[in-house]
Each structure stands twice: as structure tokens, then as C-alpha cells.
Amino acid sequence: LGCILYQMIYGRPPFGHLNLYAKLQAIANPKHEIDIPDAPLASDDAIDCLRGCLQREPSARPDIEALLHHRFLEPPVTTTPDLTV
């Protein structure tokens, strides 16, 4: 999910700027940090969800229950006035 969110926010995959050899090394290297630049059109909640999903350690990533209740995927509900006549 993290790579898909990254692609949706930045228009490229997390390692899209690297050539094939560098990309393979970066993916395998736990010390390589994924660049998450400013994204003016993305909400803070979207970036927070993205950061969680891109954790290298799988146990540090949000599970499905946490994702389903994340502010990005479950935004506050706004009410609309009743317009029935």
C-alpha cells in the first residue's frame, strides 16, 4: 500500500528516480531512507499514512485494522442540512 500511496502522491514510485542497480541496492539496504518531500496537494493525514506504510520493519507498519481507522482513510463525517420538503 505504501508504494501505491507514494505513486498517487508523487507520480512515481519511491525508488523511481534511481537506475535499476541503485534501486535494487536501495530496496535491500535497511539504512537507505525513502525520500518523502513536501507535497502541497497531499494532506498531513495522507503523508502520515504513507510514512506508516513505508516502514521498513513490517511489524512497525499499521495493520489493516489501524489503516481502516486512520484519519486519511476514515475522514471526519460532515453533516449536511436536511433539504426534504
Contacts in CASP RR format, 6 or more apart in sequence:
PFRMAT RR
TARGET T0000
AUTHOR 0000-0000-0000
METHOD contacts of the structure
MODEL  1
LGCILYQMIYGRPPFGHLNLYAKLQAIANPKHEIDIPDAPLASDDAIDCL
RGCLQREPSARPDIEALLHHRFLEPPVTTTPDLTV
1 53 0 8 1.000
1 67 0 8 1.000
2 14 0 8 1.000
2 50 0 8 1.000
2 52 0 8 1.000
2 53 0 8 1.000
2 54 0 8 1.000
3 13 0 8 1.000
3 14 0 8 1.000
3 54 0 8 1.000
5 46 0 8 1.000
5 49 0 8 1.000
5 50 0 8 1.000
5 53 0 8 1.000
6 12 0 8 1.000
6 13 0 8 1.000
6 14 0 8 1.000
6 34 0 8 1.000
6 50 0 8 1.000
6 54 0 8 1.000
7 13 0 8 1.000
9 39 0 8 1.000
9 41 0 8 1.000
9 42 0 8 1.000
9 46 0 8 1.000
9 47 0 8 1.000
9 50 0 8 1.000
10 37 0 8 1.000
10 39 0 8 1.000
14 34 0 8 1.000
14 35 0 8 1.000
14 54 0 8 1.000
15 22 0 8 1.000
15 23 0 8 1.000
15 26 0 8 1.000
15 27 0 8 1.000
15 34 0 8 1.000
16 23 0 8 1.000
18 26 0 8 1.000
25 32 0 8 1.000
26 32 0 8 1.000
30 56 0 8 1.000
34 54 0 8 1.000
36 47 0 8 1.000
36 50 0 8 1.000
36 51 0 8 1.000
36 54 0 8 1.000
39 46 0 8 1.000
39 47 0 8 1.000
42 50 0 8 1.000
43 72 0 8 1.000
45 70 0 8 1.000
45 71 0 8 1.000
45 72 0 8 1.000
45 75 0 8 1.000
46 72 0 8 1.000
48 70 0 8 1.000
48 71 0 8 1.000
48 72 0 8 1.000
49 62 0 8 1.000
49 67 0 8 1.000
49 70 0 8 1.000
49 71 0 8 1.000
49 72 0 8 1.000
49 73 0 8 1.000
52 60 0 8 1.000
52 61 0 8 1.000
52 62 0 8 1.000
53 61 0 8 1.000
53 62 0 8 1.000
53 67 0 8 1.000
55 61 0 8 1.000
62 70 0 8 1.000
67 73 0 8 1.000
68 74 0 8 1.000
END
